[in-house]
Each structure stands twice: as structure tokens, then as C-alpha cells.
Amino acid sequence: MTKDKLLMRKYILLGAIAVFAVIYALQLVMGAKSPVKDFKIEKSFDTIQIVSADNGTVELKRYGDFWKIGVDDTDLNKVKAIAETVKSIRTLGEISKSSSEDAVERYGLTDAQKITVKVSDNGKEYLSMEIGKDAANGQQNYVRMNGSSTIYLASGALRSAFNVKTEELIKAPEPVPEAAPAAEGEAAVPVL
């Protein structure tokens, strides 16, 4: 083999190695990008507003450790579950970047179908989420976040969590104790 042919083979081999190295580097960079995106609220907030065509507007306001709807106390366990859910919304990937009527209809994001959730503190909005219909397994929903036209697939049964009515969240009144029957001439005594 001549010296020129040997040198040519070395150049071809080095060129092939360089091409494979570039391809490998691109695969590492492209493959590392995860479609999962978390929308987190790491600050305190005092208002959660939930709006839907079916249930109207439910506005929860926090006063210290308590939540109220208007002047009514709320069922603290139910409201805490809602507040915990809005703190972190995980999307599993983008479904569509289209805001066409067809996409909005297909994913249940029309005004008649969607549930809109807004979270704010002292008037500053931290989250605005539109929840569309359930995905096939019922544990995922189609959502749009913070005014974007991008439609995501979100994990968790968000539609179920936020499909609430005002009366479902208001704390039930404490029962009034019944009075024990009084003996003749005595006043009735409440049973505790």
C-alpha cells in the first residue's frame, strides 16, 4: 500500500469519527430535553377564583389560616386540597400550539366547556389555567396556561378537582344540641 493511500484512509477514518461524534453529541443534547413542564407557585396567595359555565364563579379568599367565600366560612379540608393542587401543575407535553376553533373544540376549551382557575395575591396574578376535557384515562386533562395558546396534557384529575360549586365548599353549620326533656317544673337542659 502506498503512503498516499494510507494517509487517505486515515483522513477518511478521522472524518467518520468526527461525524459520529457530532451525531452523538446532538443526540445527547436533543434527547435531554424533557417534555415535562411544571407550573409552580412558590409564594403565598390569597385568592383562588374558579369559573365555569356549569357552576358560575367561586371565589375563595384567604384570611390568615382560614378561607372564606364572601362572608361564609369554608370546609377547610376541601379548600386546602384545592390550594395544594394549584401550587404545582405538571404538564406532560405539548399537544397543540393552535388556537383554531377546531383545536379549542377538540380539547374541550370552549367557553361552555372549560373551567378557568386563577390564583393571585393582593391582585397580582400567579396562575391562570384553562382546564379542558379529560384525556382518555380520566387522570389527565388538556390545559392552557397563563394566556398561551399552547395546549398541554396535564397530569392529575384537574377537572374533577376544580369542578366545584359554592355550596359544596361552604362549611356546614354546627348542629344545635337538642334539649333533654325537663322534669316537671324544671328548665330543659341541652345535651352535649
C-alpha positions in Angstrom: 0.0 0.0 0.0 1.3 3.4 -0.9 1.9 6.1 1.6 -0.8 8.3 -0.1 -3.4 5.6 0.2 -2.6 5.0 3.8 -2.8 8.8 4.5 -6.1 9.0 2.7 -7.6 6.1 4.8 -6.5 7.9 8.0 -8.3 11.1 6.9 -11.4 9.2 6.0 -11.4 7.3 9.3 -10.8 10.6 11.3 -13.6 12.3 9.3 -16.0 9.4 10.0 -15.1 9.5 13.7 -15.8 13.3 13.8 -19.2 12.8 12.0 -20.2 10.1 14.5 -19.0 12.3 17.5 -21.2 15.2 16.2 -24.2 12.9 15.7 -23.7 11.5 19.3 -23.4 15.0 20.8 -26.6 16.1 19.0 -28.5 13.1 20.3 -27.4 13.8 23.8 -28.5 17.5 23.6 -31.8 16.7 21.8 -32.6 13.7 23.9 -32.0 15.6 27.2 -34.9 18.0 26.7 -37.8 16.7 28.6 -41.4 17.5 27.5 -42.5 17.6 31.2 -43.0 21.1 32.5 -44.1 22.2 36.0 -46.0 25.3 36.7 -45.3 26.1 40.4 -46.4 28.8 42.8 -43.8 29.1 45.5 -45.3 32.2 47.1 -48.3 32.6 49.3 -51.6 33.6 47.7 -54.9 34.9 49.0 -57.4 34.4 46.2 -58.4 31.4 44.1 -61.1 32.0 41.5 -62.8 29.1 39.7 -65.1 29.9 36.8 -67.2 27.5 34.7 -70.4 27.7 32.6 -71.9 25.0 34.8 -71.1 26.3 38.2 -70.6 30.1 37.8 -67.9 31.8 39.7 -66.5 30.5 43.0 -64.1 33.0 44.7 -62.1 31.8 47.7 -60.3 34.4 49.8 -57.7 33.6 52.5 -57.7 35.4 55.8 -54.8 34.1 57.8 -55.3 30.3 58.1 -59.0 30.4 57.1 -60.6 30.6 53.7 -64.0 32.2 53.0 -66.4 32.6 50.2 -67.9 36.0 50.7 -68.7 36.1 54.4 -69.2 32.3 54.7 -66.6 30.0 56.3 -65.5 27.2 54.0 -64.8 23.5 54.6 -61.1 23.8 55.3 -60.2 20.3 54.1 -61.8 20.8 50.7 -60.3 24.2 50.2 -56.8 23.1 51.3 -57.0 20.3 48.7 -57.8 22.9 46.0 -55.0 25.2 47.3 -52.4 22.4 47.3 -53.4 21.4 43.7 -52.9 24.8 42.3 -49.4 25.1 43.8 -48.0 22.7 41.3 -49.4 21.8 37.9 -47.4 19.2 35.9 -47.8 19.1 32.2 -46.5 16.0 30.3 -46.1 17.6 26.9 -47.4 19.9 24.3 -50.4 18.7 22.4 -51.1 21.7 20.1 -49.9 25.2 19.5 -53.0 26.1 17.6 -55.7 28.4 18.8 -58.1 27.4 16.0 -61.7 26.7 16.7 -61.2 23.1 15.8 -58.4 22.6 18.4 -60.3 24.6 21.1 -63.4 22.4 20.4 -61.4 19.1 20.2 -59.7 19.6 23.6 -62.8 21.0 25.4 -61.6 24.5 25.8 -64.6 26.4 24.6 -66.3 28.9 27.0 -69.1 26.4 27.5 -66.8 23.5 28.4 -63.7 24.9 30.1 -63.0 25.5 33.8 -60.8 28.6 34.4 -58.7 28.8 37.5 -56.9 32.0 38.6 -54.6 32.3 41.5 -53.5 35.7 42.8 -52.2 37.6 45.9 -53.1 41.2 46.5 -54.3 41.4 42.9 -51.1 40.1 41.4 -51.9 37.0 39.3 -49.6 34.0 39.7 -51.5 31.4 37.6 -54.3 31.4 35.0 -55.2 27.9 33.8 -58.0 26.8 31.5 -58.9 23.2 32.0 -60.4 21.3 29.1 -61.8 17.9 28.8 -60.4 14.7 30.4 -57.9 12.7 28.3 -58.7 9.0 27.6 -57.7 7.7 31.1 -59.5 10.4 33.1 -56.4 11.2 35.2 -55.2 13.7 32.7 -56.7 16.9 31.2 -56.0 19.2 28.4 -55.0 22.7 29.7 -53.8 26.1 28.5 -51.6 28.0 30.9 -51.2 31.8 31.6 -52.9 33.0 28.4 -50.8 31.0 26.0 -52.5 29.3 23.0 -50.4 26.2 23.6 -52.4 23.2 24.7 -50.7 20.8 27.2 -51.6 17.4 28.6 -51.6 17.8 32.3 -51.3 15.0 34.9 -53.9 14.7 37.7 -57.6 14.8 37.5 -57.7 18.6 37.4 -61.3 18.8 36.0 -62.6 16.8 39.0 -60.6 18.8 41.5 -61.9 22.2 40.2 -65.5 21.2 39.2 -67.0 22.7 42.4 -70.0 24.7 43.4 -70.0 27.4 46.0 -72.4 25.4 48.2 -70.1 22.4 48.2 -67.3 24.4 49.7 -69.2 26.3 52.4 -68.8 24.9 55.9 -71.9 23.2 57.1 -73.5 24.9 60.1 -72.8 23.3 63.5 -75.7 21.3 64.7 -77.7 22.8 67.6 -77.8 20.5 70.6 -81.2 19.1 71.4 -82.6 19.8 74.7 -83.2 17.0 77.1 -86.7 16.6 78.3 -87.2 18.5 81.5 -88.9 17.1 84.6 -92.0 18.9 85.6 -91.2 22.4 86.8 -87.5 22.4 85.6 -85.9 24.1 82.6 -84.8 22.0 79.6 -81.0 21.2 79.7 -79.1 21.0 76.4 -77.5 17.6 75.7 -73.8 18.0 75.0 
